[in-house]
C-alpha cells in the first residue's frame, strides 16, 4: 500500500471501531428491557420468546466485542508492518509447514464475517413467531435504531477496506447490509405522540355552532344542557307545602279560638281550618 492508501485504510478501521463501540453501548438498554420483561412474563411460550430475544442481543454484543478486537489487531499489525510473515528455512526461503503469522487481510475477512453474523443474530432475535408476532419489536426503538445504523456503517467501512484487495468478496456482505436496513424499518417503529385535543365541552359547542348540524339534530339536542347543583332538589311548591298542625282542646289558646271561629268543644283544629275560616 502507498502512504495515501494506508491513511485511508486507517481512517476506515477507526471509523468502524467507533461505530461498533456505539453499537455495543446501545445494545445495553435493549437487553435490560428484555430482562425486565422476562421477569414479569408468566406465560410460558411468551416468556420463552422474550428469553430468546435477550439471548440474541447478548450474542450480538459478544460478536461486536470480538470484531472490535479483530479490527484493533488489524490496525496494530499494519502499524507494525506485519503482513503474512512466513517462517524461514535454512536457506532463508519461506517455510510453509509452520504456516504464517496472522496478516491484516486475514483478520479483516474475519471481522467482516463477524459483522455479518451479528446482523444474522439480530435478524433471528426479531423474527416474528406464529403465536406472538407482536413481540418482534424493539423495546428501546431509539437505541436499536442506532444499533442497526451503526452496525451497517461499520460493515460499509470494512467492506470498503476489503474492496482494495478483493472487490468481489466485498459484495458478499451486501445481503447483511440489506438485512440491517429491513430490521430498522420493521423493528424500530415508534407510535407518534398524541397531542392534547379539545375537551368534550369544546367539541359539543363546535357542533352546536354549525347551523347544518343544529337543523338536523332533534329539538332536545339543540340547546345546551343546563347545569344543576349537585344533589336532588325538590320543587318549590313541595318545599313550601307543610303538613297541617293539629291543635287539641287542651291548648291554652283554645278558648279564644273557639269563640272566634265557633268551634265546638271536643273538636280538634288544624291550620287549614283557620285558613278556611279566615
Protein Blocks (a to p, Z undefined) as FASTA:
>chain_A
ZZklmmmmmmmmmmmmmmmmmmmmmmmmmmmmmmmmmmmpmbfklmmmmmmmmmmmmmmm
mmmmmmmmmmmmmmmmmmnopahiadddfkopacfknopaddfklmmmmmmmmmmmmmmm
mmmmmgccfklmmlmccfblmlmmmmmmmmmmmmmmmmmmmmmmmmmlmmmmmmmmmmmm
mmmmmmmpccddddddddfklmmmmmmmpmklmmmpcfklmpccddddedjdddfklmmp
ccdddddfkbmklmmmmmmnopaehiacdfklmmmmZZ
